[in-house]
């Protein structure tokens, strides 16, 4: 996936590959 913020609270644009939470 592209570097997008998954959560509105997490305003840090990081690569969502292994991350599943804030």
C-alpha distance matrix in Angstrom:
0.0 3.8 6.7 8.1 11.0 10.8 14.6 17.2 19.2 16.5 16.8 15.2 12.0 10.4 7.3 6.4 6.8 10.5 11.3 12.5 15.0 16.5
3.8 0.0 3.8 5.8 9.4 10.5 14.1 16.0 18.0 15.2 14.7 13.0 9.4 8.6 6.3 7.1 8.7 12.3 12.5 14.0 15.8 16.5
6.7 3.8 0.0 3.8 6.9 9.1 12.1 13.8 15.3 12.2 11.4 9.4 5.7 5.1 4.2 6.2 9.0 11.9 11.2 13.1 14.2 14.0
8.1 5.8 3.8 0.0 3.8 6.1 9.0 10.4 12.4 9.9 9.2 8.4 5.3 6.4 6.7 6.9 10.4 13.0 11.4 12.3 12.8 12.4
11.0 9.4 6.9 3.8 0.0 3.8 5.5 6.9 8.6 6.3 6.2 6.4 5.1 6.8 8.4 7.9 11.7 13.3 10.7 11.0 10.4 9.5
10.8 10.5 9.1 6.1 3.8 0.0 3.8 6.8 8.8 7.2 8.8 9.3 8.6 9.1 9.7 7.6 10.9 12.1 9.4 8.4 8.2 8.4
14.6 14.1 12.1 9.0 5.5 3.8 0.0 3.8 5.3 5.1 7.5 9.3 9.9 11.1 12.6 10.8 14.1 14.5 11.2 9.8 8.0 7.1
17.2 16.0 13.8 10.4 6.9 6.8 3.8 0.0 3.8 5.4 6.4 9.5 10.7 12.9 15.0 13.9 17.4 18.1 14.7 13.6 11.5 9.7
19.2 18.0 15.3 12.4 8.6 8.8 5.3 3.8 0.0 3.8 5.8 8.8 11.2 13.1 15.7 14.7 18.1 18.1 14.4 13.5 10.6 7.9
16.5 15.2 12.2 9.9 6.3 7.2 5.1 5.4 3.8 0.0 3.8 5.4 7.9 9.4 12.2 11.6 15.0 15.2 11.6 11.6 9.0 6.1
16.8 14.7 11.4 9.2 6.2 8.8 7.5 6.4 5.8 3.8 0.0 3.8 6.3 9.1 12.4 12.8 16.4 17.2 14.0 14.5 12.5 9.6
15.2 13.0 9.4 8.4 6.4 9.3 9.3 9.5 8.8 5.4 3.8 0.0 3.8 6.0 9.6 10.8 14.2 15.0 12.2 13.7 12.1 9.5
12.0 9.4 5.7 5.3 5.1 8.6 9.9 10.7 11.2 7.9 6.3 3.8 0.0 3.8 6.9 8.7 12.2 13.8 11.8 13.5 13.0 11.3
10.4 8.6 5.1 6.4 6.8 9.1 11.1 12.9 13.1 9.4 9.1 6.0 3.8 0.0 3.8 6.2 9.1 10.6 9.0 11.5 11.7 10.7
7.3 6.3 4.2 6.7 8.4 9.7 12.6 15.0 15.7 12.2 12.4 9.6 6.9 3.8 0.0 3.8 5.8 8.3 7.9 10.7 12.1 12.3
6.4 7.1 6.2 6.9 7.9 7.6 10.8 13.9 14.7 11.6 12.8 10.8 8.7 6.2 3.8 0.0 3.8 6.1 5.4 7.4 9.4 10.6
6.8 8.7 9.0 10.4 11.7 10.9 14.1 17.4 18.1 15.0 16.4 14.2 12.2 9.1 5.8 3.8 0.0 3.8 5.7 8.0 11.0 12.9
10.5 12.3 11.9 13.0 13.3 12.1 14.5 18.1 18.1 15.2 17.2 15.0 13.8 10.6 8.3 6.1 3.8 0.0 3.8 6.4 9.3 11.6
11.3 12.5 11.2 11.4 10.7 9.4 11.2 14.7 14.4 11.6 14.0 12.2 11.8 9.0 7.9 5.4 5.7 3.8 0.0 3.8 5.8 7.8
12.5 14.0 13.1 12.3 11.0 8.4 9.8 13.6 13.5 11.6 14.5 13.7 13.5 11.5 10.7 7.4 8.0 6.4 3.8 0.0 3.8 7.2
15.0 15.8 14.2 12.8 10.4 8.2 8.0 11.5 10.6 9.0 12.5 12.1 13.0 11.7 12.1 9.4 11.0 9.3 5.8 3.8 0.0 3.8
16.5 16.5 14.0 12.4 9.5 8.4 7.1 9.7 7.9 6.1 9.6 9.5 11.3 10.7 12.3 10.6 12.9 11.6 7.8 7.2 3.8 0.0
